[in-house]
Amino acid sequence: MFDDALHFLAEMLEAPDWGRLGQHLPFEWVEEAIACTGAASIRKRRLPAEQVVWLVVALALYRHKSVGEVLDDLELALPDACVRHVSKSAAAQARQRLGAQPLHWLFQKSALAWSEQDRQAYAFKGLQLLAMDGTTLRTHDLPELRDHFGAQNYVGATVASYPQVRGVTLTTLPTHVIRDAVFGPYGINEMLYAKQLLPSIPDNSITVFDRGFLSAEILCGLVAGGASRHFVIPAKSNTKWEVIGGEPHDAMVRMRVSPQARAKCPELPEFWEARAITAIDPQARQRILLTSLTDRRRFKPADVVACYDKRWSIETSYRELKQSMLGMALTLRSKTVSGVYQEIWGTLTAYNLVRLEIAKAALTAKCAPTQVSFVRAFHIIQFELHWAAVVRAYGKLPAYMKHLRARLVNVLNEERPGRSYDRAVKAKPKRYAVRVLKRDLN
């Protein structure tokens, strides 16, 4: 019965046109990434560096599968008449040889090109709309990872159960394509990561920030570092300024740069100016937005408020990364520092690939990319990529059935290694604090 069902599927389903993803992520980029980082394979291997790059990206698309399953299902290893399957250790060694730099280079190359595609179609009053925000990822609790990345410290000298990677991303708001990102140890402040992303902000753009990034060094550096680069950020409750013009709800204000900030960055002026717009949400809550968009005729207060309201969609972008793509996994897959960085850049590249497909489809359907379901698009791409590999590699179903049964036998012969570390029960992260009542103690 199982064979009959597979025969029916093979006859009814046509091979998808997967060439469009090859146009988005051309093989020339992969070769250039290998060449620029010096990671080319000298020996003839079944998993040369170019194939390993594709493997890392594919692992992000198939987080629910093992490395061996992804290699086997997508036929990523070069054919060998003697050895049919690639062992788990060979795949791990291939990833170690490759390192993280080629995936980082490929992400930056593709992210810049993809964020510029259809830029005018999604422009806001002629400017590209971006958002900068931070996030964290957990890794396996291993000494090497904990020493490098660190973890969050709680009150009472309690340390988080798992090491954490801190990162900041620069994302195009209309399409959610990540233009650039910085990841590193948890102990480094987000502000330092944000300063590294300032050169990646293009001219003729508006960058929306969370209030945590309110800093004269960041905002003044953004405006002075390019042509027509603007910001929108909410003011903090303790932010002080002097009103120098305008109206009560739409005023020009001047703020003093702290001596500490000027000591760290002597290029900063003694004062900096911004436009302060008072906005009231449907719940009658008041907030003040600071912006460098001083042209009141072109950018009305409602326009500035609309720009900031779109920033919250970045939170859904992180949810798509952590829940949909990573499958709500507690930690990343990799167990080495280089492997963690490699996995992060591969995951971001895969996420951008899905987001680019959604943006292209939205243009055809004449709707906003955020109206297209990411989960459904992600599942369709998973399905198409899998069947494209099946049809390309085998053509006929009997050959696929023979390959499937051989793979099952190979899986049965694999033995799990012994435990390398002492067994310990890890406490799961709690979303809310636990309140202990007195009656519970009696």
JOHUQUI-V490453 format. One record per residue. N is the residue number from 1. RES is the residue in one letter. SS is DSSP state (H for helix, E for strand, C for the rest). NEAR is the number of other ideal C-beta (glycine too) atoms within 12 Angstrom. Layout:
N & RES & SS & NEAR
N & RES & SS & NEAR
This chain:
1 & M & C & 7
2 & F & H & 12
3 & D & H & 16
4 & D & H & 12
5 & A & H & 13
6 & L & H & 22
7 & H & H & 17
8 & F & H & 13
9 & L & H & 19
10 & A & H & 23
11 & E & H & 12
12 & M & H & 11
13 & L & C & 18
14 & E & C & 13
15 & A & C & 19
16 & P & C & 21
17 & D & C & 14
18 & W & C & 26
19 & G & H & 15
20 & R & H & 20
21 & L & H & 29
22 & G & H & 17
23 & Q & H & 20
24 & H & H & 30
25 & L & C & 34
26 & P & C & 18
27 & F & H & 19
28 & E & H & 17
29 & W & H & 32
30 & V & H & 35
31 & E & H & 25
32 & E & H & 23
33 & A & H & 38
34 & I & H & 30
35 & A & H & 20
36 & C & H & 19
37 & T & H & 26
38 & G & C & 16
39 & A & C & 32
40 & A & C & 23
41 & S & C & 24
42 & I & C & 11
43 & R & C & 11
44 & K & C & 9
45 & R & C & 23
46 & R & C & 27
47 & L & C & 37
48 & P & C & 26
49 & A & H & 34
50 & E & H & 30
51 & Q & H & 34
52 & V & H & 44
53 & V & H & 47
54 & W & H & 42
55 & L & H & 44
56 & V & H & 47
57 & V & H & 44
58 & A & H & 39
59 & L & H & 42
60 & A & H & 43
61 & L & H & 40
62 & Y & C & 35
63 & R & C & 31
64 & H & C & 20
65 & K & C & 22
66 & S & C & 22
67 & V & H & 34
68 & G & H & 30
69 & E & H & 28
70 & V & H & 36
71 & L & H & 36
72 & D & H & 33
73 & D & H & 34
74 & L & C & 31
75 & E & C & 32
76 & L & C & 35
77 & A & C & 32
78 & L & C & 20
79 & P & C & 16
80 & D & C & 15
81 & A & C & 7
82 & C & C & 7
83 & V & C & 16
84 & R & C & 21
85 & H & C & 30
86 & V & C & 34
87 & S & C & 23
88 & K & H & 25
89 & S & H & 15
90 & A & H & 24
91 & A & H & 33
92 & A & H & 28
93 & Q & H & 20
94 & A & H & 35
95 & R & H & 39
96 & Q & H & 23
97 & R & H & 30
98 & L & H & 42
99 & G & C & 30
100 & A & C & 33
101 & Q & H & 24
102 & P & H & 42
103 & L & H & 44
104 & H & H & 32
105 & W & H & 29
106 & L & H & 44
107 & F & H & 45
108 & Q & H & 32
109 & K & H & 31
110 & S & H & 40
111 & A & H & 39
112 & L & H & 26
113 & A & H & 25
114 & W & H & 38
115 & S & H & 37
116 & E & H & 25
117 & Q & C & 27
118 & D & C & 25
119 & R & C & 27
120 & Q & C & 15
121 & A & C & 20
122 & Y & C & 31
123 & A & C & 21
124 & F & E & 31
125 & K & C & 23
126 & G & C & 18
127 & L & E & 35
128 & Q & E & 37
129 & L & E & 42
130 & L & E & 44
131 & A & E & 44
132 & M & E & 45
133 & D & E & 36
134 & G & E & 34
135 & T & E & 32
136 & T & E & 34
137 & L & E & 37
138 & R & E & 32
139 & T & C & 39
140 & H & C & 30
141 & D & C & 27
142 & L & C & 22
143 & P & H & 16
144 & E & H & 18
145 & L & H & 31
146 & R & H & 27
147 & D & H & 16
148 & H & H & 25
149 & F & H & 37
150 & G & C & 22
151 & A & C & 27
152 & Q & C & 22
153 & N & E & 13
154 & Y & E & 14
155 & V & C & 8
156 & G & C & 7
157 & A & C & 6
158 & T & E & 14
159 & V & E & 19
160 & A & C & 26
161 & S & C & 23
162 & Y & C & 29
163 & P & C & 34
164 & Q & E & 35
165 & V & E & 41
166 & R & E & 32
167 & G & E & 39
168 & V & E & 38
169 & T & E & 43
170 & L & E & 43
171 & T & E & 45
172 & T & E & 46
173 & L & C & 43
174 & P & C & 37
175 & T & C & 44
176 & H & C & 46
177 & V & C & 45
178 & I & E & 46
179 & R & E & 40
180 & D & E & 36
181 & A & E & 41
182 & V & E & 36
183 & F & E & 39
184 & G & E & 28
185 & P & E & 28
186 & Y & C & 31
187 & G & C & 23
188 & I & C & 24
189 & N & C & 20
190 & E & H & 32
191 & M & H & 29
192 & L & H & 23
193 & Y & H & 33
194 & A & H & 39
195 & K & H & 29
196 & Q & H & 25
197 & L & H & 37
198 & L & H & 34
199 & P & H & 20
200 & S & H & 33
201 & I & C & 41
202 & P & C & 30
203 & D & C & 22
204 & N & C & 22
205 & S & E & 40
206 & I & E & 42
207 & T & E & 50
208 & V & E & 44
209 & F & E & 41
210 & D & C & 29
211 & R & H & 24
212 & G & H & 19
213 & F & H & 36
214 & L & C & 32
215 & S & C & 35
216 & A & H & 37
217 & E & H & 30
218 & I & H & 37
219 & L & H & 40
220 & C & H & 29
221 & G & H & 31
222 & L & H & 40
223 & V & H & 32
224 & A & H & 23
225 & G & C & 25
226 & G & C & 21
227 & A & C & 14
228 & S & C & 25
229 & R & E & 29
230 & H & E & 41
231 & F & E & 46
232 & V & E & 47
233 & I & E & 41
234 & P & E & 34
235 & A & C & 29
236 & K & C & 20
237 & S & C & 11
238 & N & C & 9
239 & T & C & 24
240 & K & C & 16
241 & W & C & 26
242 & E & E & 17
243 & V & E & 21
244 & I & E & 17
245 & G & E & 17
246 & G & E & 21
247 & E & E & 14
248 & P & C & 14
249 & H & C & 22
250 & D & E & 29
251 & A & E & 27
252 & M & E & 25
253 & V & E & 30
254 & R & E & 23
255 & M & E & 31
256 & R & E & 20
257 & V & C & 28
258 & S & C & 20
259 & P & H & 13
260 & Q & H & 13
261 & A & H & 25
262 & R & H & 19
263 & A & H & 12
264 & K & H & 17
265 & C & C & 21
266 & P & C & 12
267 & E & C & 17
268 & L & C & 26
269 & P & C & 21
270 & E & C & 17
271 & F & E & 18
272 & W & E & 34
273 & E & E & 28
274 & A & E & 39
275 & R & E & 38
276 & A & E & 37
277 & I & E & 38
278 & T & E & 25
279 & A & E & 30
280 & I & E & 16
281 & D & C & 15
282 & P & C & 8
283 & Q & C & 8
284 & A & C & 8
285 & R & C & 11
286 & Q & E & 16
287 & R & E & 26
288 & I & E & 34
289 & L & E & 43
290 & L & E & 41
291 & T & E & 40
292 & S & C & 36
293 & L & C & 39
294 & T & C & 26
295 & D & C & 17
296 & R & C & 21
297 & R & C & 9
298 & R & C & 16
299 & F & C & 27
300 & K & C & 20
301 & P & H & 27
302 & A & H & 17
303 & D & H & 29
304 & V & H & 42
305 & V & H & 29
306 & A & H & 25
307 & C & H & 39
308 & Y & H & 37
309 & D & H & 23
310 & K & H & 31
311 & R & H & 33
312 & W & H & 21
313 & S & H & 28
314 & I & H & 36
315 & E & H & 22
316 & T & H & 25
317 & S & H & 38
318 & Y & H & 31
319 & R & H & 20
320 & E & H & 36
321 & L & H & 39
322 & K & H & 27
323 & Q & H & 18
324 & S & H & 31
325 & M & H & 42
326 & L & C & 32
327 & G & C & 24
328 & M & C & 15
329 & A & C & 24
330 & L & C & 20
331 & T & C & 32
332 & L & C & 40
333 & R & C & 35
334 & S & C & 37
335 & K & C & 25
336 & T & C & 25
337 & V & H & 29
338 & S & H & 27
339 & G & H & 37
340 & V & H & 39
341 & Y & H & 36
342 & Q & H & 42
343 & E & H & 43
344 & I & H & 43
345 & W & H & 44
346 & G & H & 44
347 & T & H & 43
348 & L & H & 46
349 & T & H & 45
350 & A & H & 44
351 & Y & H & 42
352 & N & H & 45
353 & L & H & 41
354 & V & H & 44
355 & R & H & 43
356 & L & H & 36
357 & E & H & 37
358 & I & H & 37
359 & A & H & 36
360 & K & H & 26
361 & A & H & 26
362 & A & H & 27
363 & L & H & 21
364 & T & H & 15
365 & A & H & 14
366 & K & C & 11
367 & C & C & 16
368 & A & C & 20
369 & P & H & 33
370 & T & H & 25
371 & Q & H & 19
372 & V & C & 28
373 & S & C & 19
374 & F & H & 32
375 & V & H & 19
376 & R & H & 18
377 & A & H & 32
378 & F & H & 32
379 & H & H & 19
380 & I & H & 22
381 & I & H & 35
382 & Q & H & 32
383 & F & H & 21
384 & E & H & 28
385 & L & H & 37
386 & H & H & 30
387 & W & H & 28
388 & A & H & 26
389 & A & H & 30
390 & V & H & 30
391 & V & H & 24
392 & R & H & 20
393 & A & H & 22
394 & Y & C & 22
395 & G & C & 14
396 & K & C & 16
397 & L & H & 26
398 & P & H & 15
399 & A & H & 18
400 & Y & H & 28
401 & M & H & 21
402 & K & H & 16
403 & H & H & 25
404 & L & H & 22
405 & R & H & 17
406 & A & H & 18
407 & R & H & 24
408 & L & H & 17
409 & V & H & 14
410 & N & H & 21
411 & V & H & 19
412 & L & H & 10
413 & N & H & 14
414 & E & C & 17
415 & E & C & 9
416 & R & C & 9
417 & P & C & 10
418 & G & C & 7
419 & R & C & 8
420 & S & C & 11
421 & Y & C & 13
422 & D & C & 7
423 & R & C & 8
424 & A & C & 9
425 & V & C & 8
426 & K & C & 16
427 & A & C & 15
428 & K & C & 12
429 & P & C & 19
430 & K & C & 12
431 & R & C & 6
432 & Y & C & 6
433 & A & C & 11
434 & V & C & 9
435 & R & C & 9
436 & V & C & 9
437 & L & C & 8
438 & K & H & 7
439 & R & H & 7
440 & D & H & 8
441 & L & H & 6
442 & N & C & 6
